[in-house]
Amino acid sequence: MLWLGAEDAECWGLTRWNIGDTSNNDLACYQWATLTKDTRGPPRPADDPCLYCGGAEVTAENADVVLCRMNAGSSRTYVSTGRDGQGFSDAYRRACERIAADPKTPKYAAIDIIMWLALTDPNISALNPATLMVHILDGDDSQISNCWKCLTITAMTELTYGYPSEALEDFRKAANVVKRDTGSVPVWLTNRLEFAAAKAAKQNH
């Protein structure tokens, strides 16, 4: 039996929201499958017209859903360009913030981008990532509780606003869901869980 997580279910068109929602029309799955092959060319500069040939860094000019996800280190569609600071530039953040907040962006693609921004952008609070995430999923608790990236976004937000105990609980939930879905927990998630645990212990004493 193969357990499909929320992202995979939407990516392959199994999730239906409402008649006006085109979330599952995204080409990210096909592009991810073709762009992450070993036959892909070497990294190319950001001004190269063949953006997808080498996973160029995202800029305000060339940004789109797939390119934002390919440059987000926590994304399953991430493809390294071999350049230092990939996915950390201000241009990336500005462009991807707009894409994440765009109603036309597929739901879990937007959440993928928001999570990376929550992990890397010191000014992410201005985007209200947890509120935006809840809005994207129409406040559906069943979707949120089964989306480890959603739980991580919530935990990062709680940590930012000084609620380490609540953050710890949601990091633990995120770890349980991702382990259920993939069989393992990313090291960076474990590290943040431990950080929240230390913060909570310090606050409680």
C-alpha positions as CSV (number, residue, x, y, z in Angstrom):
1,M,0.0,0.0,0.0
2,L,1.2,3.5,-0.9
3,W,0.1,6.3,1.4
4,L,-0.3,9.5,-0.6
5,G,0.3,12.7,1.4
6,A,-1.8,15.8,0.8
7,E,0.8,17.3,-1.6
8,D,1.1,14.2,-3.7
9,A,-2.7,13.7,-3.8
10,E,-3.2,17.2,-5.1
11,C,-0.2,17.1,-7.4
12,W,-1.6,14.1,-9.3
13,G,-5.1,15.5,-9.5
14,L,-6.7,13.4,-6.8
15,T,-7.8,16.3,-4.6
16,R,-11.0,18.2,-5.5
17,W,-11.9,21.4,-3.7
18,N,-14.8,23.1,-5.5
19,I,-15.9,23.6,-9.1
20,G,-14.0,26.9,-9.5
21,D,-10.7,25.6,-8.1
22,T,-8.0,24.8,-10.6
23,S,-5.4,23.7,-8.1
24,N,-5.0,20.3,-9.6
25,N,-4.4,21.6,-13.1
26,D,-0.8,22.5,-12.3
27,L,2.0,21.0,-14.4
28,A,4.4,20.9,-11.4
29,C,4.4,17.1,-11.2
30,Y,5.3,16.6,-14.9
31,Q,7.9,19.3,-14.8
32,W,9.4,18.0,-11.6
33,A,9.6,14.5,-13.1
34,T,11.3,15.8,-16.2
35,L,13.5,18.5,-14.7
36,T,15.1,16.4,-12.0
37,K,16.5,13.7,-14.3
38,D,20.2,13.1,-14.4
39,T,20.2,14.2,-18.0
40,R,19.5,17.8,-17.0
41,G,22.2,20.3,-18.1
42,P,24.6,22.1,-15.8
43,P,23.5,25.1,-13.8
44,R,22.9,28.2,-16.0
45,P,23.0,31.9,-15.1
46,A,19.8,33.7,-14.1
47,D,19.7,35.6,-17.4
48,D,19.9,32.5,-19.6
49,P,16.6,32.2,-21.6
50,C,16.6,28.4,-21.0
51,L,15.6,28.8,-17.4
52,Y,14.5,25.2,-16.9
53,C,17.7,23.8,-18.4
54,G,19.6,24.4,-15.3
55,G,17.3,25.6,-12.6
56,A,18.3,29.3,-12.6
57,E,17.9,31.3,-9.4
58,V,14.5,32.9,-9.0
59,T,14.3,36.6,-9.7
60,A,11.4,39.0,-9.8
61,E,11.5,38.7,-13.6
62,N,11.6,35.0,-14.2
63,A,9.7,33.7,-11.1
64,D,7.0,31.1,-11.5
65,V,5.5,28.3,-9.3
66,V,7.9,25.6,-10.5
67,L,11.0,27.8,-10.3
68,C,10.2,29.0,-6.8
69,R,9.8,25.4,-5.6
70,M,12.9,24.2,-7.4
71,N,14.9,26.8,-5.5
72,A,13.4,26.1,-2.1
73,G,15.7,23.8,-0.2
74,S,12.9,22.1,1.8
75,S,10.8,21.3,-1.3
76,R,10.6,17.8,-2.8
77,T,11.0,19.5,-6.2
78,Y,14.3,21.1,-5.1
79,V,17.1,20.9,-7.7
80,S,20.5,22.3,-6.6
81,T,22.1,24.8,-9.0
82,G,25.4,24.4,-7.3
83,R,25.4,28.0,-6.3
84,D,25.9,29.3,-2.7
85,G,22.9,31.0,-1.3
86,Q,20.4,29.3,-3.6
87,G,16.9,30.2,-2.6
88,F,18.0,32.8,0.0
89,S,18.2,35.9,-2.2
90,D,15.9,38.9,-1.6
91,A,14.8,38.7,-5.2
92,Y,13.7,35.1,-4.6
93,R,11.8,36.0,-1.5
94,R,10.0,38.9,-3.0
95,A,9.0,37.0,-6.1
96,C,7.9,33.9,-4.2
97,E,5.9,35.8,-1.6
98,R,3.8,37.2,-4.5
99,I,3.4,33.7,-6.0
100,A,2.5,32.1,-2.6
101,A,-0.2,34.8,-2.1
102,D,-1.6,34.5,-5.6
103,P,-5.0,32.7,-5.6
104,K,-4.1,31.1,-8.9
105,T,-1.1,29.2,-7.4
106,P,-1.9,25.6,-6.6
107,K,-2.6,25.2,-2.9
108,Y,0.2,22.9,-1.9
109,A,2.7,24.6,-4.1
110,A,1.9,27.8,-2.3
111,I,2.3,26.1,1.1
112,D,5.6,24.6,-0.1
113,I,6.9,28.1,-0.9
114,I,5.5,29.6,2.3
115,M,7.3,27.0,4.5
116,W,10.7,27.7,2.9
117,L,10.1,31.4,3.4
118,A,9.1,30.8,7.0
119,L,12.4,28.9,7.5
120,T,14.7,31.4,5.8
121,D,13.2,34.9,5.7
122,P,13.7,37.1,8.8
123,N,10.9,39.4,7.6
124,I,8.4,36.6,7.0
125,S,6.1,37.8,9.8
126,A,4.9,40.6,7.4
127,L,3.4,37.9,5.2
128,N,1.5,36.4,8.1
129,P,2.5,32.9,6.9
130,A,0.2,30.8,9.3
131,T,-2.8,33.0,8.5
132,L,-2.1,32.8,4.8
133,M,-1.7,29.1,5.0
134,V,-5.0,28.6,6.8
135,H,-6.7,30.9,4.2
136,I,-5.3,28.9,1.3
137,L,-6.7,25.7,2.8
138,D,-10.1,27.3,3.6
139,G,-9.6,26.7,7.3
140,D,-10.0,23.0,6.7
141,D,-8.6,21.4,9.9
142,S,-8.5,17.9,8.4
143,Q,-6.3,19.1,5.6
144,I,-4.0,21.2,7.9
145,S,-3.6,18.3,10.4
146,N,-2.5,16.0,7.6
147,C,-0.1,18.5,6.0
148,W,3.3,18.4,7.8
149,K,4.4,21.6,6.0
150,C,1.3,23.3,7.3
151,L,2.1,22.2,10.8
152,T,5.7,23.4,10.4
153,I,4.5,26.8,9.2
154,T,2.3,27.1,12.3
155,A,5.2,26.0,14.6
156,M,7.6,28.5,13.0
157,T,5.0,31.3,13.4
158,E,4.5,30.3,17.1
159,L,8.2,30.3,17.7
160,T,8.6,33.7,16.1
161,Y,5.9,35.2,18.4
162,G,7.4,33.7,21.5
163,Y,5.2,30.6,22.1
164,P,7.8,27.8,22.2
165,S,5.6,25.2,24.0
166,E,2.9,25.5,21.3
167,A,5.6,25.5,18.6
168,L,7.1,22.3,20.1
169,E,3.7,20.6,20.0
170,D,3.2,21.5,16.4
171,F,6.8,20.5,15.4
172,R,6.1,17.1,17.0
173,K,2.9,16.8,15.0
174,A,4.7,17.8,11.8
175,A,7.4,15.2,12.5
176,N,4.8,12.4,13.1
177,V,3.0,13.3,9.8
178,V,6.1,13.4,7.6
179,K,7.4,10.2,9.1
180,R,4.0,8.6,8.4
181,D,4.1,9.9,4.8
182,T,7.7,9.3,3.9
183,G,9.2,7.0,6.6
184,S,11.7,9.6,7.9
185,V,12.0,13.1,9.4
186,P,14.2,15.7,7.7
187,V,17.2,16.6,9.8
188,W,16.4,20.3,9.7
189,L,12.9,19.6,11.1
190,T,14.4,17.6,14.0
191,N,16.8,20.4,14.7
192,R,14.0,22.9,14.9
193,L,12.0,20.6,17.1
194,E,15.0,20.4,19.5
195,F,15.5,24.2,19.4
196,A,11.8,24.7,20.3
197,A,12.1,22.1,23.1
198,A,15.1,24.0,24.6
199,K,13.2,27.3,24.3
200,A,10.2,25.8,26.0
201,A,12.2,24.3,28.8
202,K,13.9,27.7,29.4
203,Q,10.7,29.6,29.4
204,N,9.0,27.1,31.8
205,H,11.9,27.5,34.3
